Amino acid sequence: MLKSQLPEGGGNLFQNIKAMCLEAEQSGVKLWRLSIGQPKGPALLSARQAAAQTIMSDEERVHEYQDNGSPGCLDFASRFVQAHVKRALQGHKIAFLPTPGTKSMLGLIPMACGGFSGRRIKVATMTAPGYPTPAVWTKYLDNGHCALPTNSQNQFLFEPTKKIDREVKLAMANYPHNPSGQVATRKYWEEICEFCERAGIRLFNDAAYAMLVYQQEGEEQICPLTEVAVDYPELSWAEAFSASKAIANGTGWRIGAICGSPDFVGDIATIKGETDSGFNAALATGVLYAVEHDQAGIAACRRQYETRIHLLIVYLESSGMQLAVKPKAGFFTLWKVPRVAFGQSVINAEHFNRLMIAETGIVGVHFHPYIRYAVTSPIEEIDFKQAIDEGFAKAKVSY
């Protein structure tokens, strides 16, 4: 009998949740999906129109391999990154690399730091709780791994001087953070950069939600890593930006860019150039048009998510749920898992999610000891609000 040649694993989190949902639907339960981690609907009209016009071009450069460049969309990477960063980047010692999104690049990051062909390195990631792909890649590459401590107590801001093991060669951050919505300020990045520069640790940040930050007037400046790292000449760093959430639903477009110190970006580019043929230039043109000329459309999406987050917090807190941290970006909220629900003891986050799906149809994503609820669905609609109110009233959660 033929068998898989991969090591046994615990199964994909999101596939497990889909299986729970299917079981509930087959039992006649109507689902209310607060689990969906991608924007609803299409990409911004401005991006689609610019991409459509470009795809009709007869110029070969639009339709050919883009490889590590973007001949079909000139200077894409530098312009796309600059759209995320307030300070001018021209003149700084910085390299740029266009990418087919970020997800497919995450495995290249530890490899670019020497973690391949049996040369094990230790990688620190923000995956407990967090987007699991960096940890998955370190496992497949047989690298050492540790999860940076992020929790309600430290407001999901890890403390580098106390918590980054000196054996770590690569720290993979994720700010704005999925699933907490926590952000990094200039002061925080300065602390991280200073530590990593002194310790000789390469620093990477996945900034997929950088254009969905809710900056309030008077707050300490929230910014991407790039804004700060350019002032640390001895720091080896890289940051990835993605169009997936920036242009409404651009998740299937697979357009992004990496910037950083020339040594780190150069190593990523070497591996990418050997294994990848680049992105779609017409779609990149649409993305670039939107971020350079349709900030109003991007702002409208951002305001919608911010409004829905406020609504969901009101809905759930009035039912006894406890927020893990107030989100400041993106479209996720993270909640502490209650001790009791539906009159029974809750074993863990998965158990709570399973109970909520089966009993109320409300679907979240469990990251024990937390559960994530997203606001990409129209929770402001009366039937959705009613389902949430009635569902959590039925659960009668307590801590």
Beta strands, then each sheet from edge to edge (+ up, - down):
strand 1: 32-33
strand 2: 95-99
strand 3: 122-125
strand 4: 144-147
strand 5: 168-173
strand 6: 202-206
strand 7: 237-242
strand 8: 256-260
strand 9: 332-336
strand 10: 340-341
strand 11: 344-345
strand 12: 362-363
strand 13: 365-367
strand 14: 370-374
sheet 1: 1+ 12+
sheet 2: 2+ 8- 7+ 6+ 5+ 3+ 4+
sheet 3: 9+ 14- 13+
sheet 4: 10+ 11-
end
